[in-house]
Amino acid sequence: MRVYSILSLVLVPSLLSGCVASKIVTAPFRAAGTVVETAVDATTQTQSEREEDLGRQVLAERKKQRDLCLDEAQNKQERRNCKDAYKRDD
């Protein structure tokens, strides 16, 4: 039985056409290459993505400042002044 399995392993690639055999052999390497490309794309960041992230960080910081200003306001006028100062961020 073992002889048949070894013989089939030797004969099957030779019976297949070169095109099919090469696809079978290269398929795992192509799949690995695709995974690597996807991983590289996921870890790199374009200039526009960096600018968007920076914009989000600046906006979040401004909102924190506005909230702090509102928390520290003693009366309605101070609260109104805080809202006016940070009006663009809404």
N, C-alpha and C positions, 0 to 999 in steps of 0.2 A: 504494500500500500504506500509506503514511504517513497518507493522508487517512482510510482506514478505521479505523486505530487511534485517531486523534484523534476521529473521529466516534463510535466506540464508547465512548470515555472520556466523551464528552459525553452520549450517549444512555442509557448503562447506569444512571446514578444517577436519571435522570428516569423510567426504566421501572420501577425498583424502587419498592415502596411506601415511604412516608415512614418507617414504622417500621423496616424493614430497612435503609434508607439511613442512618438516624440511628444504628442499632446499629453499622454498619460504620464510621461516622465517629467515634463516641465510644469504640469498643473500645480503641484505643491509649491514650486518656486514662484510662480505667478501670483498665487494666492498670498504668499508671504510678502511679496513685493507690494501688493495692494494694501495689506495691513500696515506695512511700514509707511507707505505714502500717506495713508489716512492718519496715522499717528503723528506724522510730521505736520500735516495740515492742521491738526487739532492743537498742536503746541505752538505754532507760529501765529503771529498777530500782525495784521496789516496796519498801515498808518491810520486809516480811517477808524479801525477798531480801537486803536490806542486813543485817538482823539475822542471817540464816543465814551470810552471808559473815563477819561480825564474829565469830560463834561459832566458825567454822572457823579463823579466824586466831588466836583466843585458845587454842583447843585445840592448834593446831600449836605455838604458843609454849610452852605448858605441856609438851608432849612433848619439845621441844628442851631445856627446863630439866631434865626428868627424865633424859634421855639424858646430859646434861652431868654431872648429879649422880652417875649410875651410873658414868660414865667416871672421875670423880675419886675415887670411893670406894676406900678403902685395904683394907678387909676386908669380910667377909660381913655384919657388923652394920651397917656404913655403907650397904651395898647394900640391905639389908633396910629400913633407915630411909628410903632414897630411894624404894623401892617403896611403902612405907606412906604417905609424904607425897604421892605422886602416884597413889594407888590409884584414885581416881575417874575418872581420864583413860583407863583401859584400856577 
